Amino acid sequence: MNMRNILSLAVFALLIGCATTTRVFPIEGGNFKIVASSDTQSAGYASALAEIKSYCSARDLDFEVIEDRIDYVGADKATKALVSSSDTLTRDIHDLSHAETIDRKDDNRVTMTFRCKSAVALGN
């Protein structure tokens, strides 16, 4: 495998590792709730904001985040660190670079309540 293929594979793996899933739900008062799941808090937060912006922009509106919350819903972090260290050693010894890891793309959940409003309404 040449260096270009290895680099492409590494970039692809990095992007997959940061993948997020988002869902927008209408709630009371004309507001919306979005839930984004990701392997990192920052990726989940960024994904939720991007989805909110896209959602409101499609309606020619700006947005206002009313409330946000980040929850870690994965394995216990201490246990995960221990298993991850052991897993890395096992992968190195047995060349298992393709095997599943304990890291999950849904370990972090970001929930935001927002509303779409005109730019004039947001200034008030």
C-alpha positions as CSV (number, residue, x, y, z in Angstrom):
1,M,0.0,0.0,0.0
2,N,1.5,3.3,-1.0
3,M,1.7,6.4,1.2
4,R,-1.2,8.2,-0.6
5,N,-3.5,5.3,0.1
6,I,-2.5,5.2,3.7
7,L,-3.1,8.9,4.1
8,S,-6.5,8.7,2.4
9,L,-7.4,5.8,4.7
10,A,-6.3,7.7,7.8
11,V,-8.3,10.8,6.8
12,F,-11.4,8.6,6.1
13,A,-11.0,6.9,9.5
14,L,-10.7,10.3,11.2
15,L,-13.9,11.5,9.6
16,I,-15.8,8.4,10.4
17,G,-14.6,8.6,14.0
18,C,-16.1,12.1,14.3
19,A,-19.3,11.3,12.6
20,T,-22.5,12.6,14.2
21,T,-26.2,11.9,14.0
22,T,-28.7,14.7,14.5
23,R,-32.5,14.9,14.7
24,V,-34.8,18.0,14.9
25,F,-38.1,17.7,16.7
26,P,-40.9,20.4,16.9
27,I,-41.9,21.2,20.5
28,E,-44.4,23.6,22.1
29,G,-44.4,27.4,21.4
30,G,-43.0,27.1,17.9
31,N,-39.7,26.0,19.3
32,F,-37.6,23.0,18.2
33,K,-35.3,20.5,19.9
34,I,-32.3,19.0,18.3
35,V,-30.4,16.0,19.6
36,A,-26.9,15.2,18.2
37,S,-24.8,12.2,19.1
38,S,-21.1,12.0,18.5
39,D,-17.9,10.5,19.8
40,T,-16.7,13.9,21.1
41,Q,-18.6,16.7,22.8
42,S,-17.2,19.4,20.5
43,A,-18.1,17.5,17.3
44,G,-21.7,16.9,18.7
45,Y,-22.1,20.6,19.6
46,A,-20.7,21.8,16.2
47,S,-23.0,19.3,14.4
48,A,-26.1,20.5,16.3
49,L,-25.3,24.2,15.6
50,A,-24.7,23.5,11.9
51,E,-28.0,21.6,11.7
52,I,-29.9,24.4,13.5
53,K,-28.3,27.0,11.1
54,S,-29.2,24.8,8.1
55,Y,-32.8,24.2,9.3
56,C,-33.5,27.9,9.9
57,S,-31.6,29.1,6.9
58,A,-33.8,26.9,4.7
59,R,-36.7,29.0,5.9
60,D,-34.8,32.3,5.4
61,L,-34.6,32.8,9.1
62,D,-31.9,33.2,11.7
63,F,-31.8,31.1,14.9
64,E,-31.7,31.6,18.6
65,V,-30.5,28.8,20.9
66,I,-32.6,28.9,24.1
67,E,-31.0,26.1,26.0
68,D,-28.2,23.6,25.5
69,R,-27.1,20.5,27.3
70,I,-24.2,18.0,26.8
71,D,-24.4,14.5,28.3
72,Y,-21.8,11.8,28.3
73,V,-23.8,8.5,27.8
74,G,-21.0,6.1,27.0
75,A,-19.2,3.6,29.2
76,D,-17.7,4.8,32.5
77,K,-14.8,7.0,31.5
78,A,-12.3,5.3,33.9
79,T,-13.3,1.8,32.7
80,K,-13.2,3.0,29.1
81,A,-9.7,4.4,29.5
82,L,-8.5,1.1,31.0
83,V,-10.2,-1.0,28.4
84,S,-8.9,1.3,25.6
85,S,-5.3,1.0,26.8
86,S,-5.6,-2.8,27.0
87,D,-7.3,-2.8,23.6
88,T,-4.5,-0.8,22.0
89,L,-1.8,-3.1,23.3
90,T,-3.8,-6.2,22.0
91,R,-4.2,-4.6,18.6
92,D,-0.5,-3.8,18.4
93,I,0.5,-7.4,19.4
94,H,-2.0,-9.1,17.1
95,D,-2.2,-6.6,14.2
96,L,-5.9,-6.0,14.7
97,S,-6.1,-2.5,13.4
98,H,-9.4,-3.3,11.6
99,A,-11.2,-4.6,14.7
100,E,-14.0,-2.7,16.6
101,T,-13.0,-0.3,19.4
102,I,-14.8,0.7,22.6
103,D,-15.2,4.3,21.3
104,R,-18.7,4.9,20.0
105,K,-20.0,7.6,17.8
106,D,-22.9,8.1,20.2
107,D,-21.0,8.4,23.5
108,N,-21.8,12.1,23.8
109,R,-25.3,13.6,23.4
110,V,-25.9,17.3,22.8
111,T,-29.5,18.5,23.2
112,M,-30.5,22.1,22.2
113,T,-33.8,23.9,22.3
114,F,-33.9,26.6,19.6
115,R,-36.3,28.8,17.6
116,C,-36.1,30.2,14.1
117,K,-36.8,33.9,13.9
118,S,-36.3,36.8,11.6
119,A,-33.1,38.8,12.1
120,V,-35.2,41.8,13.3
121,A,-37.0,39.7,15.9
122,L,-33.7,38.4,17.2
123,G,-32.4,41.9,17.9
124,N,-35.3,42.7,20.2
